[in-house]
Amino acid sequence: MSHPKMVTSAEADRLERHRAVPDAIPTLTPGGSLQYQTDYDMQRMRERRIAFIRTRLAQQSEKSHRDHRQAVSHDPF
C-alpha cells in the first residue's frame, strides 16, 4: 500500500471512518484463519497510518505556531 508524501487531516478522517465496527452480537461460527489474519493486518496498517498522520500533523502544527510566535516577537523597527 503506497502512501502520498503529503499527509492531510482529510486522509486521517477517511481512514478513521473506515474502521471496522465491532459486531454487537457475537457469532459462534468461526471465520477462516486466513480471513482473520488479513482483517487483522489491514486494521493494524490502518491504525498505524492514522497514528503516523496525526503525529505528523501535530508536529507541523507545533512548528507553524512556533514560527508564528517567533515572527511576531521580532520587532522590525
C-alpha positions in Angstrom: 0.0 0.0 0.0 1.7 3.2 -1.2 1.0 6.5 0.5 1.4 10.0 -0.8 4.2 12.0 0.6 1.9 14.8 1.9 -0.4 13.8 4.7 -3.7 15.5 5.3 -6.3 15.6 8.0 -8.9 14.5 5.4 -7.0 11.3 4.8 -6.9 10.5 8.6 -10.6 11.3 8.8 -11.4 9.0 5.9 -9.3 6.1 7.4 -11.0 6.6 10.7 -14.4 6.4 9.1 -13.5 3.1 7.6 -12.6 1.4 10.9 -14.3 -1.8 11.4 -17.4 -1.6 13.6 -17.5 -4.3 16.3 -20.3 -6.8 16.0 -23.0 -6.3 18.6 -23.9 -10.0 18.6 -21.1 -12.5 18.9 -21.3 -15.3 16.5 -20.2 -18.9 17.3 -19.3 -19.6 13.7 -15.6 -19.1 13.3 -14.2 -17.5 10.2 -11.2 -18.8 8.4 -7.9 -18.1 10.0 -6.6 -16.6 6.7 -9.5 -14.2 6.6 -9.0 -13.3 10.3 -5.3 -12.6 9.7 -6.0 -10.5 6.7 -8.5 -8.4 8.5 -6.2 -8.0 11.5 -3.3 -6.9 9.3 -5.4 -4.4 7.4 -6.8 -2.9 10.7 -3.3 -2.7 12.1 -1.9 -1.0 9.0 -4.8 1.5 9.1 -4.3 2.3 12.7 -0.5 2.8 12.2 -1.2 5.1 9.3 -3.7 7.1 11.3 -1.2 7.4 14.2 1.5 8.5 11.7 -0.7 11.1 10.1 -1.9 12.5 13.5 1.7 12.7 14.7 2.9 14.5 11.6 0.0 16.9 11.6 0.7 17.7 15.3 4.4 18.3 14.6 3.7 20.6 11.7 1.1 22.5 13.7 3.5 23.0 16.6 6.2 24.2 14.1 3.8 26.6 12.5 2.7 28.0 15.9 6.4 28.3 17.0 7.4 30.0 13.8 4.4 32.4 14.1 5.3 33.3 17.7 8.9 33.8 16.7 7.9 36.1 13.8 5.6 38.1 15.9 8.1 38.5 18.7 10.7 40.2 16.4 10.0 43.9 16.1 11.4 45.1 12.7 11.7 48.8 13.9 
